[in-house]
């Protein structure tokens, strides 16, 4: 009888310990209910370039990982690409077509005492709808289409049409004027000319760029009208070199951008002046426009000692 009581005590103690262990385990290991309604917050487009878009979000406590997806649209459930990350709170999709539309979403994944838990998808939103994202433009309207370039643009000064190039800031060009002729048309170049100074011109695209004179006001101006107006105007610019004393001691450079719709009779300024104050930076200037009549453009420089280059001038027509 005494032995039976001892065995009963042993069983009671073991059973109690098991209950305590299970209770401790359940308290320390989350259950499915613990993860209800837990979704990533602040889901947004953190960066984009011509070939990539980056999704970012705020981390969630106890999330084991996050799954991100790239889709063709908000209605699609067949991803173009999927990636799961444990440590990051962002992900960059690369090697994309710059004018294709994409949609991005993310979900949190959890480990629980019962089964793994998959959270709800959260999209980058544009108002009440999943956002349409183009790598070149970021978030765009659902019916957005890239504007169409005028023929022979962007003008990068690579194709010279006739005679010798204008050879210096003050030289005459092939038509006997302070101008030069390229695939897009004739350009007035006051205190400016095109040059291909090897690797010295650090921000040029291709071989040639237009360079403006130091210590002088200078301008680059279309001597022709574009007949269908303009929906967008863009160009790149920057300091000419990183070693010449003009740039080292002559910053900043101030550029003014203007357009004319009466063949150069009067000019209208576009936005604020452009300030070039970093030798290492290539500046990309883009202007969204709604110009329905024939138009021409002019880029002018102040009398800074530093010299800018202008390249890849692009004009998109207005339909």
C-alpha positions in Angstrom: 0.0 0.0 0.0 2.8 2.3 0.9 4.5 1.6 -2.5 1.3 2.3 -4.3 1.0 5.7 -2.7 4.6 6.5 -3.6 3.9 5.6 -7.2 0.8 7.8 -7.2 2.9 10.7 -5.9 5.5 10.2 -8.6 2.8 10.2 -11.4 1.2 13.3 -10.0 4.5 15.1 -9.9 5.4 14.0 -13.5 1.9 15.1 -14.7 2.2 18.4 -13.0 5.6 19.0 -14.5 4.4 18.2 -18.0 1.5 20.6 -17.7 3.8 23.3 -16.5 6.2 22.6 -19.4 3.4 22.8 -22.0 2.0 25.9 -20.3 5.5 27.5 -20.5 5.9 26.5 -24.1 2.5 27.9 -25.2 3.2 31.2 -23.3 6.7 31.6 -25.0 5.8 30.5 -28.5 3.3 32.6 -30.4 0.1 31.1 -31.8 -1.8 31.8 -35.0 -4.1 34.3 -33.2 -1.0 36.4 -32.2 -0.5 37.3 -35.9 -4.0 38.2 -36.9 -4.1 41.5 -38.8 -0.3 42.0 -38.7 0.7 43.4 -42.0 3.7 45.6 -43.1 3.1 49.3 -42.7 4.4 52.3 -44.6 4.7 50.2 -47.8 6.1 52.6 -50.4 8.3 53.1 -53.5 11.6 54.2 -51.9 13.7 54.5 -55.1 13.5 54.0 -58.9 15.8 54.3 -61.9 15.5 53.5 -65.6 15.9 49.8 -64.9 14.9 49.2 -61.3 12.2 49.9 -58.7 12.7 49.5 -54.9 9.9 48.5 -52.5 10.3 49.4 -48.7 8.2 48.9 -45.6 8.4 49.0 -41.8 9.4 45.8 -40.0 7.0 43.9 -37.8 7.9 42.4 -34.5 8.2 38.5 -34.6 8.0 38.4 -38.4 10.2 35.5 -39.6 10.5 36.8 -43.2 8.9 38.9 -45.9 7.9 38.0 -49.4 7.9 40.6 -52.1 6.4 40.2 -55.6 6.6 42.1 -58.9 3.4 41.9 -61.0 2.1 43.2 -64.3 -0.9 44.8 -62.6 -2.9 45.0 -59.4 -5.4 42.5 -60.9 -2.7 39.9 -61.6 -1.9 37.0 -59.2 0.9 35.5 -61.3 4.1 37.3 -60.3 6.9 38.2 -62.7 9.4 37.8 -59.9 9.2 36.7 -56.2 11.8 37.1 -53.5 11.8 36.2 -49.7 14.0 38.1 -47.3 14.7 37.5 -43.6 16.8 40.5 -42.7 15.8 43.3 -45.0 13.0 45.9 -44.9 13.3 46.7 -48.7 14.0 45.0 -52.0 15.1 46.2 -55.4 13.8 44.6 -58.6 16.4 45.2 -61.3 16.9 44.6 -65.1 13.4 46.0 -65.8 12.1 47.6 -69.0 12.1 51.4 -68.3 8.6 52.1 -69.7 6.8 48.9 -68.8 4.2 49.2 -66.0 4.6 47.1 -62.8 2.9 46.6 -59.5 4.6 45.8 -56.2 3.4 44.0 -53.0 4.8 42.5 -49.8 3.6 40.2 -47.1 4.9 39.1 -43.7 5.5 35.5 -42.8 5.4 34.1 -39.2 6.3 31.0 -37.3 3.7 29.8 -34.8 3.2 26.9 -32.3 0.7 25.3 -34.7 1.7 26.1 -38.3 3.5 28.8 -40.3 1.3 31.8 -40.9 1.3 33.8 -44.1 0.1 37.4 -43.8 -2.1 39.4 -46.2 -0.5 41.1 -49.2 0.0 44.9 -49.0 0.5 46.9 -52.2 2.1 50.2 -53.0 -1.0 52.2 -53.4 -2.0 55.2 -55.6 -5.0 56.5 -53.8 -7.5 53.6 -53.5 -5.8 51.4 -56.2 -2.6 49.5 -56.4 0.0 51.9 -58.0 1.2 51.5 -61.5 4.9 52.0 -61.5 7.3 52.6 -64.5 11.0 52.4 -63.7 11.7 55.6 -65.7 8.9 57.7 -64.2 7.9 56.1 -60.8 4.2 56.0 -60.0 2.1 56.9 -63.1 -1.6 57.1 -64.0 -3.1 53.9 -65.3 -3.5 55.4 -68.8 0.0 57.0 -68.9 2.1 56.5 -72.0 5.6 57.8 -72.5 5.6 60.9 -74.7 7.1 60.4 -78.2 10.4 62.1 -79.1 10.8 64.4 -82.1 12.9 62.8 -84.8 16.6 63.1 -84.4 16.3 63.7 -80.6 17.8 63.4 -78.1 20.5 65.6 -79.6 23.9 64.5 -78.4 26.0 66.4 -81.0 27.4 63.2 -82.4 26.1 63.6 -86.0 27.5 66.7 -87.7 25.6 67.6 -90.9 27.8 69.8 -93.0 31.3 71.3 -93.2 33.7 71.5 -90.3 32.4 71.9 -86.7 32.4 75.2 -84.9 35.9 75.0 -83.4 36.0 77.4 -80.5 33.8 79.5 -78.3 33.9 82.5 -80.7 34.6 80.7 -84.1 32.1 80.7 -86.9 30.3 77.5 -87.9 29.7 76.0 -91.3 27.0 78.5 -92.2 29.2 81.5 -91.4 27.4 82.3 -88.1 27.9 81.7 -84.4 26.1 78.4 -84.9 26.5 74.8 -85.9 24.4 72.2 -87.7 23.4 68.7 -86.4 20.9 66.0 -87.1 18.1 67.9 -85.2 18.8 71.3 -86.9 20.9 74.4 -86.7 21.8 75.6 -83.2 23.0 79.1 -82.3 26.1 78.8 -80.0 27.1 82.0 -78.4 30.4 81.5 -76.5 29.9 77.7 -76.9 31.0 74.9 -79.2 30.9 71.1 -79.3 34.0 69.1 -78.3 35.2 65.6 -77.6 38.1 66.2 -75.3 38.8 62.5 -74.5 37.9 61.5 -71.0 38.3 65.1 -69.7 34.6 65.9 -70.1 33.4 63.8 -67.2 29.6 64.2 -67.6 29.2 63.8 -71.4 27.3 61.0 -73.0 28.9 59.4 -76.1 31.8 61.3 -77.7 30.7 64.9 -77.9 29.1 67.5 -75.6 28.5 71.2 -75.9 30.8 73.2 -73.7 30.3 76.9 -72.7 33.0 79.5 -72.1 34.4 80.6 -68.7 33.9 84.1 -67.4 31.3 84.8 -70.1 27.5 84.7 -70.5 26.8 82.0 -73.1 23.8 80.3 -74.7 22.7 77.3 -76.7 19.6 78.0 -78.7 17.5 76.2 -81.3 17.4 78.2 -84.6 14.4 76.2 -85.7 10.8 75.5 -84.4 9.4 72.2 -83.5 6.0 72.2 -85.2 3.9 70.1 -82.7 4.6 71.9 -79.5 6.1 70.1 -76.5 4.9 67.8 -73.7 8.4 67.5 -72.2 11.9 69.0 -72.5 15.0 67.5 -70.9 18.8 67.6 -71.0 21.8 66.6 -68.9 24.5 69.0 -67.7 27.4 69.3 -65.2 30.8 70.9 -64.7 33.0 70.3 -67.7 36.0 68.8 -65.8 37.2 68.0 -62.3 40.8 69.2 -62.7 40.7 72.5 -64.5 41.1 75.6 -62.3 37.9 77.1 -63.9 35.7 74.5 -62.4 37.7 74.1 -59.1 37.6 77.8 -58.3 34.6 78.9 -60.3 31.5 77.2 -59.0 28.6 77.5 -58.9 27.2 77.7 -62.5 23.8 79.2 -63.0 21.7 78.0 -66.0 18.5 79.5 -67.3 16.1 77.5 -69.4 13.6 79.2 -71.7 11.2 78.5 -74.6 9.8 80.7 -77.4 6.6 80.3 -79.4 7.2 83.2 -81.8 10.4 82.0 -83.4 12.7 83.5 -80.9 11.0 86.9 -80.7 10.2 86.6 -77.0 11.2 84.0 -74.4 9.5 82.5 -71.4 11.5 81.1 -68.5 11.0 77.5 -67.3 10.9 77.2 -63.5 13.8 78.4 -61.3 17.4 78.7 -62.5 19.5 75.5 -62.5 22.3 75.7 -59.9 25.4 73.5 -60.7 27.5 73.4 -57.5 29.0 69.9 -57.4 31.8 69.0 -59.8 31.1 65.3 -59.4 27.4 65.4 -60.1 25.7 64.9 -63.5 22.5 66.8 -63.4 19.4 65.6 -65.3 16.8 68.3 -65.9 13.3 67.4 -67.0 10.3 69.8 -67.6 6.8 68.5 -68.1 5.0 70.9 -70.5 1.7 71.6 -72.2 2.8 73.6 -75.2 0.5 73.1 -78.2 2.0 75.6 -80.7 5.4 75.4 -82.5 8.2 75.9 -80.0 12.0 76.3 -79.6 14.2 76.2 -76.6 17.3 78.0 -75.2 19.7 77.2 -72.4 21.8 80.1 -71.1 24.7 80.3 -68.7 25.7 83.2 -66.3 29.2 84.6 -66.3 30.6 82.1 -63.9 34.2 81.1 -64.2 33.3 77.4 -64.2 32.3 75.9 -67.6 29.2 73.6 -68.0 28.6 71.0 -70.6 25.2 70.4 -72.2 24.2 67.0 -73.7 21.4 64.7 -74.7 18.8 67.5 -75.3 15.4 65.8 -75.8 12.0 67.2 -76.8 8.8 65.2 -76.8 5.9 66.5 -79.0 2.4 67.3 -77.8 -0.2 65.2 -79.5 
